[in-house]
């Protein structure tokens, strides 16, 4: 007996299988049963030890995973390996919809199964999700314990699943999802397997929550870092804009700084859409300046627009382009640029208004003769040192002259020395000695604005300039009386009427203004077109009688008159101009 027991102990120590133990026990049923029980206990302990070792490995693997997708794939792969099933899968709880959805699978081949959602209480998985308890079945299709639905049964059938085990993932009482192990053939699940999957589910649930928390923390840190970087970027932009304002920079500098900071193109327009500054290479056809009314950045088409406002008044708008999206920090930078732009535009307008007031005061002193000319010259040099000139042409604008200055173009604008209201008119002083050139350039302004403009001069500072201004004022009155509004003219342009209104008359200058081209033609070619004109008017504007007086053929007279028409321009025989020509002919004769 003792020898038999020693043999059984030796076999147990050598990890012999149960068949050898049964053979060694022989006919001793008690010894055989005891040996087999010990063998079964040892096998169970080894299996449990292997399972625990596997769980430790799983815990170690999960602990090293930081990507949520990788964690879930690891969980289902380990579940399939530990339980030796055909398929393992995991569903997560969707709090917004109140169901679970497939999140990870291992061994699955059906696309429909991989996308299935399980309402609470429906199917085995829905029951696990609803009760937070494990459930298992050896034959799910025929098991009536579960509420079958067509949608779920079709997905399970397409995957070919028969035996299913599901256990909940719970952390601190919070339901996370369900972990499944499943076979494509009938298979009963032991309680040990249920316990093993439950242990794996517990590890998985904790890991999922930790990885989620780590991901949320990382996202929060990234947002914090981005916000910090955005704050530093915004601070740098603020310093850049502040330097521009403090150094007296204009809107061009603001636009250039904004374009450089954000790598965009920038267009600044005023309140009526005129471009004030451009940086980069904008698509001007896409600039929607008129649609932005607030100081908040707005997306319009492919552009970003923000109004530049001050004291509730829209002074302009910044249009940004060349970028698909702007971060929150970048948007604040653009809005800050709009504020700085409005400030610069306000400064510019205030400076312009002060300059206009200073010019108006100086102009009033110049034209009234109430100040010493030398003092006036010094004041002009301080106000506009680059525009001082000894000889000036005076232009008096009468009518609604609010848009006159805005329509002056170079080079006339560059010649403007002083401008301002005086005696109800707008008076312009140009640094020029040629009133004919000035009136030629002002003609377009008169037509565009409807203003009547009289031009006289040139004159030197002092009493001569005052006299020329009075002449221009009388001339503009004469022009209105004659109906010559929305025009620009010198005294010579009005012919006899201009002479009547002049305080001093340059007879030779007037004759040359009216007949100059004809006189020069005669001098260069030795002709006598002037004589033909005198004969023509003396004959009552009859070419035939003029020919008789000149002893030439009538055709010759007509040819000469045609030449005069070319030299003096169309309309020279209009009654008004014809009178001016006749007066000029008489004055020329008087001058000898």
TAFEN-V33266 format. One record per run of one state. SS is the DSSP state (H for helix, E for strand, C for the rest). FROM is the first residue (numbers start at 1). TO is the last residue. If there is no record, write none. Layout:
# TAFEN-V33266
ss=SS from=FROM to=TO
ss=SS from=FROM to=TO
This chain:
# TAFEN-V33266
ss=C from=1 to=1
ss=H from=2 to=13
ss=C from=14 to=17
ss=H from=18 to=25
ss=C from=26 to=28
ss=H from=29 to=64
ss=C from=65 to=67
ss=H from=68 to=83
ss=C from=84 to=86
ss=E from=87 to=94
ss=C from=95 to=98
ss=E from=99 to=106
ss=C from=107 to=110
ss=H from=111 to=114
ss=C from=115 to=116
ss=E from=117 to=119
ss=C from=120 to=122
ss=H from=123 to=131
ss=C from=132 to=134
ss=E from=135 to=137
ss=C from=138 to=139
ss=H from=140 to=142
ss=C from=143 to=149
ss=H from=150 to=159
ss=C from=160 to=162
ss=E from=163 to=171
ss=C from=172 to=173
ss=E from=174 to=183
ss=C from=184 to=190
ss=H from=191 to=246
ss=C from=247 to=250
ss=H from=251 to=262
ss=C from=263 to=264
ss=E from=265 to=270
ss=C from=271 to=274
ss=E from=275 to=279
ss=C from=280 to=283
ss=H from=284 to=286
ss=C from=287 to=288
ss=H from=289 to=291
ss=C from=292 to=297
ss=E from=298 to=300
ss=C from=301 to=302
ss=E from=303 to=310
ss=C from=311 to=312
ss=E from=313 to=321
ss=C from=322 to=327
ss=H from=328 to=368
ss=C from=369 to=372
ss=H from=373 to=383
ss=C from=384 to=384
ss=H from=385 to=387
ss=C from=388 to=390
ss=E from=391 to=398
ss=C from=399 to=404
ss=H from=405 to=407
ss=C from=408 to=411
ss=H from=412 to=415
ss=E from=416 to=422
ss=C from=423 to=424
ss=E from=425 to=431
ss=C from=432 to=434
ss=H from=435 to=449
ss=C from=450 to=451
ss=E from=452 to=460
ss=C from=461 to=462
ss=H from=463 to=481
ss=C from=482 to=487
ss=E from=488 to=490
ss=H from=491 to=494
ss=C from=495 to=495
ss=H from=496 to=501
ss=C from=502 to=506
ss=H from=507 to=525
ss=C from=526 to=528
ss=H from=529 to=538
ss=C from=539 to=542
ss=H from=543 to=550
ss=C from=551 to=553
ss=H from=554 to=568
ss=C from=569 to=574
ss=H from=575 to=591
ss=C from=592 to=592
